[in-house]
Amino acid sequence: MGEWEMDDVPLPALFEQARNIHSMASESLVDQEALRKGCRMLQKCDEMIGKLGLFSANETKEDISTTNLKYLLVPYFLAELTEKVTQDDRIQVLKISQNRLKEFISFCEALELVPEEELDSQVQHGPDNFASRRAKKIARFRRQKAAESKLQEIKERKERRGRSTRAAALSAPIEAGEEDSLDDDGEEEREAWLTTISLALCKAFDLLEMLKKEEEMLSAVKEQQLQEGDEEIVRVVLDERTKKAETWHRNAVIQAQFSKPAQPITCATFAQDVIEGRAKASQAHEHKHRPLLFGPASLVGGKLTSERERMAAQVFQPGHRLPTMSIEEAGLCEMEMMNRWQERNAKFFEEANSSWHKDPRQPAADDDDEAAEEKASAWDDWKDDHPRGAGNKKLTPCG
């Protein structure tokens, strides 16, 4: 799977493929090419998790959703696969794997997932004798066996529930409202992932101690060869230091890029679409998403299939009116209304300032003035021909 093909795969599917490769690698059933492919897939998962911001430093394990708990195992899986990769520079491989393990342990410690026994052993500064190391290993081994037994119990419980469900489905039809009882228990799934993380912590502490011892042995061999005056070993050590400095600068650049992203994802709906594979993190988004709807999936889809969902539709409703559009869509509507208003006003101004309005010659008005003048002149002529009091001779004294 190439880099461009990984960009098209959503985070859950990519994690499941990498997890399958890790499971097969634990049983030595994969080759070196599959190991490198799994490392690339886990690195892509780590990059997507950092870009989506699924975890925060101020969160606790109760704040993390059950769906995102499994992504805490990405650094641990990457450390185990990296340790199995065959490379000429074995010390460099050991250092990369140790850094991934320390990252996994430190984040679990921030989430209060590390047992108190391990924290006490790290805080104590007393003599690290054989008895204390033996007691610590025994306690860790017991926790590991308890986690494995718990995971096996959860697996058997799921299998029994699945067999009983299939038998019940064959014997009698499922009544309305009983299909919810056949769903997987969310608490059981959360318990399974937390137990898996606890088991991974036990293995991570053991693997970290083993890698430290192997690095010390290889470093001692290199130092011995260096003291013997082997010029080739000197050149290898210098190349290793140069490569280490380049790797440190490259990682610093990558961390700076993720700490201050150029275009962060600010839309929660778009981030959920990226997680579930409906969108890509690299593509641009215009926030054209529908508002969140409340209620079960069948209620949101408009189909009520059971009495339980009908009751939920009547009870679980928001106490306020739901928006019909997003803020971005409302802004676009207002901009469109303003543009239409400006166009209408511009049209009115253009008509008001047109040529017919400014033309001083107005034929209709001139005709009216000439008719009024003619009427006034005729009235004056009539008054001249008929002076005041003419024709009223009976009212005179001599009449």
PyMOL commands that set and color helices and strands:
alter all, ss='L'
color gray80, all
select helices_A, chain A and resi 3-7+11-26+32-52+69-84+90-110+116-123+130-171+179-182+186-227+231-259+268-275+297-301+307-315+327-352+355-358+363-385+393-395
alter helices_A, ss='H'
color red, helices_A
deselect
rebuild
show_as cartoon
